[in-house]
Amino acid sequence: MKKVSLKEILDTILDWKVQAISEHNDGRVKQHYLSLLKDVNHASHWPVPRAPPGDAFWDPGLARDEEFGF
């Protein structure tokens, strides 16, 4: 499997955003890019893990980090 850099991923998402609002694209093309962006948004919002019962020192790490919205 080819490794993809974070920059390549973010560049692709930015391109999709541009295509989704471009006046040069018709409604069907815009809808396609909006659908891709919706899929990315949905995949990036994982459920917050629950603390195991009786574990007072459990740390969810970034799962509850408000700065990054996880």
Order of alpha helices (4+ residues) and beta strands (2+ residues): alpha-alpha
